[in-house]
Amino acid sequence: MRLGKNRRITRWLIVLALFALVAASCSSDDGGSEDLTPVKLQLQWFTQAQFAGYFAAVDQGFYEDVGLDVEILEGGVDIVPATVLDSGAADFAISWVPRGLVPREEGLNITNIAQVFQRSATLQVSFADLGIGGVGDLAGRTVGNWGFGNEFELLAGLRSAGLDPASDVELVQQQFDMLALISGDIDAAQAMIYNEYAQVLETVNPDTGELYQPSDLAIIDWNDVGTAMLQDAIWADADKLESDDAYRETAVKFVEASIRGWAFCRDEFDKCAEVVLAAGPTLGESHQRWQLNEINNLIWPSPQGAGTMDTALWDQTVTIATSEGILNAAPTDGAYVSDIVAEALANLTADGVDVTGSDWSPKTIELNEGGE
């Protein structure tokens, strides 16, 4: 009898132990990934500080806070974010506005739901001793550009100065670096202020033995010329926004948490830089810090609220896109929507998040050789 009683006690202890394990498992699932909405974000380019706000939103748990489990998909030369988005392989995508509008005109029903970058980052860079002080000085020069849809600010800028891109300058295909400029093969190079421009400043000037300085360079900023085009924006599936209430709700949450991530990168610069370096350690620390500072400068201050469309710059982008033959016609209604970012900003403001960054100003970043 004692043996049977002990066996019954043992069985009860096993049952209780199993129950405790199940209870613990259920408890650990509360707020876990099983309760979060999975979201895939397609980037336009490789992992770098250009996308810091999204990596920060993952790292700091901002997406989880609004019920999302976000996976970030790296981009590259051959990846078209709009196509990935339309295929359903991603739920949202980061893309320059022209690169979203062209596929849209071709039949992909996508829409810009948050215009994150408020300014263009594209420059034309030359060495100061060449005397290229403005667009008109490019006449007769060898001018590099990347192609792949990156050249239209340059082409429009040349025409605005009365130059014919086909005959008044020698346009050449440029690699995604500044080697041709540094070697003297081209007179003016295309550069993003957050990337290739810094590459020159990370290079040793053979005449001085020190790094090149901004005073050694001359830049043409297409924002100043008036031919700048809108760049990084968050794009969504327009059909799903109309037909799927859950997707629209997810879109608001995604934009809200993403802007919170960008506000974190503005206010917690050093921590954000660490997040980026952990996510993509290919580029050196000083280069990534430079890039993050310049990206912040493209977003902040944002007087209307981060992600809000500047209609004047939208119209300018569309005018250049049509005049340069990027688009056959101005986009139809719905190419961008304002309600989603407005709702996201209202939520953030209610939570006490500064969505304008009116007091923000750029930092001074010291670059090291090679960007290390």
C-alpha positions, 0 to 999 in steps of 0.5 A: 500500500505504501508503494502505491501511495508513493507512486500516486504522489510521484505522479501528482508531482509530475503533473504539477511540474508539467502544469508549472512549465506550461504556465511559465511558457504561457506567461513568457509568451505574453507580449512575445513575438506570437502576439506581435504583428510580423512586418517586413521592411525593405531598405533601398540600400545596404545597412548604414546610418541612412536607415538608423531610425529603423534599426533604432526602433528595433533595438529600443523596442519601439516597434514592439511597444506598438505591437509589431515584430519588424524584420529589416531586409537589406537593399542593394544595387539590383533591388527595387524596393517598390517591386519587392513591396508590390510583390508582397515580399515586404509590407513597407519599403524605403525608396526615393520618391522618383524611384517610387513614382516610376514603378507606380506609373508602370502599374504598381499601386504603391503610395508614399505614407511618410516623407522622412527626408525633408531635403535632398542629400545629392551634391556635385563635388569638385576640388576648389582649385578647379574654379567650379563655383556654380552649375554654369562652371561645369561647361566643358568639364568632365562630370561624373554621375552614377546613373540608375536614376540618380542623375536627374537633379544634375541634368535638370540643374544643367538645363536650369543654367542654360547648359545642354547635358548632351553637348555642353558637358562630358557626362561619364559613368561614375562608380559609387565612390570618389576614386575618379575625382581624387585621381583627376579622371573627372572634374566633378563627381556625384556624391551624397553628403552623408557618404561619398563626400565624406569619403574624400574627407577621409582621404590623405591629401598627398600635397599636405600629408593630412586629410583633405579638408572641406576648404579643399572642395567646392560643392554644388547643392541641388537644394540651393539650385532649385532642382533637388528631388525628394528622397527617402520615404516610407511606401506602402501598398495602396490597395491594402490600405484601402481594403484591409483595416488591419494593414492600415492600422499597422501602417500607422503603428509602423510610421509612429514607431519609425519616427520615434526611432528617428527622434531617438537618433536625434536626441541620443546620437551616440547610442544610435551610432552604436546601434548602427555599428552593431547592425552593419559594422562594414563602414568605420565608426567615424564614417557612420557618425558623420553619416548619422549626423548628415541624415539627421540634418536631412530630417530635422528640423521638420517644422510640420512634423517628421514625415509630413510632405512638403507639397512645394518640394513634392511639386518640384520633384514631379516637375523635374521628373516630368521635364526630364522624362522620368515620368510620362505625366504627373502622378495621379491622386494617391501617390502620397497620402497624409492621413497616416503620418498625421495620425502617427504624429498625433499619437507621438505628440500625445506621448510627449515626443518632440516631432519637429526637432526645432532646437536641433542643430548639426554636430561637428564630426571628426573623420578619420582616415578611411572612415575608421 
